[in-house]
Amino acid sequence: MMKKLMIMSVMGLMMLNLSACDGNVTKQDVGTAAGAVAGGVIGSQFGSGAGNTAATIGGAVVGGYIGNQLTKD
């Protein structure tokens, strides 16, 4: 569980870091990162072994997309 939390935290920070390259973090950037973290946490509840890793990554991708779309201007 701790490893998953660490992975999700790093992914969220990477997304925020990349989106802040121009110095302006938008509401959509924050929504994308928050959605990715939430999706990864939810995805980590499914499967075991490699399936769990895939579910975590898939959840992060889907959550990031949903967070991005919900906070679009």
C-alpha positions as CSV (number, residue, x, y, z in Angstrom):
1,M,0.0,0.0,0.0
2,M,2.8,2.4,0.8
3,K,4.5,1.7,-2.5
4,K,1.2,2.5,-4.3
5,L,0.8,5.8,-2.4
6,M,4.4,6.8,-3.2
7,I,3.9,6.0,-6.9
8,M,0.6,8.0,-7.0
9,S,2.2,10.9,-5.2
10,V,5.2,11.0,-7.6
11,M,2.9,10.8,-10.6
12,G,0.8,13.7,-9.3
13,L,3.8,15.8,-8.6
14,M,5.3,15.1,-12.1
15,M,2.1,16.2,-13.7
16,L,2.0,19.4,-11.8
17,N,5.6,20.0,-12.4
18,L,5.3,19.5,-16.2
19,S,2.2,21.7,-16.3
20,A,4.0,24.5,-14.4
21,C,6.8,24.8,-17.0
22,D,5.4,28.2,-18.1
23,G,4.9,29.3,-14.5
24,N,1.1,29.3,-14.5
25,V,-0.7,26.4,-12.9
26,T,-4.3,26.5,-14.0
27,K,-7.4,25.0,-12.5
28,Q,-7.4,22.4,-15.3
29,D,-3.8,21.4,-14.4
30,V,-4.8,20.9,-10.7
31,G,-8.0,19.0,-11.8
32,T,-5.9,16.7,-14.0
33,A,-3.4,15.9,-11.2
34,A,-6.1,15.4,-8.6
35,G,-8.1,13.2,-11.0
36,A,-5.0,11.1,-11.7
37,V,-4.2,10.6,-8.0
38,A,-7.8,9.8,-7.2
39,G,-8.1,7.4,-10.1
40,G,-4.9,5.7,-9.2
41,V,-6.0,5.2,-5.6
42,I,-9.3,3.7,-6.8
43,G,-7.6,1.6,-9.4
44,S,-5.2,0.2,-6.8
45,Q,-8.1,-1.5,-5.1
46,F,-8.5,-4.0,-7.9
47,G,-6.5,-7.0,-9.0
48,S,-3.3,-8.4,-7.6
49,G,0.3,-8.5,-8.7
50,A,0.8,-7.2,-12.3
51,G,-3.0,-6.8,-12.6
52,N,-3.0,-4.5,-9.7
53,T,-0.2,-2.3,-11.1
54,A,-2.1,-2.2,-14.5
55,A,-5.3,-1.2,-12.7
56,T,-3.5,1.5,-10.7
57,I,-1.9,3.0,-13.9
58,G,-5.2,2.7,-15.8
59,G,-7.1,4.4,-13.0
60,A,-4.6,7.2,-13.0
61,V,-4.9,7.7,-16.7
62,V,-8.7,7.7,-16.7
63,G,-8.9,9.8,-13.6
64,G,-6.5,12.4,-15.1
65,Y,-8.5,12.6,-18.2
66,I,-11.8,13.0,-16.3
67,G,-10.3,15.6,-14.0
68,N,-9.0,17.5,-17.0
69,Q,-12.3,17.5,-18.8
70,L,-14.3,18.5,-15.7
71,T,-12.1,21.5,-15.1
72,K,-11.8,22.6,-18.7
73,D,-12.5,26.4,-19.1
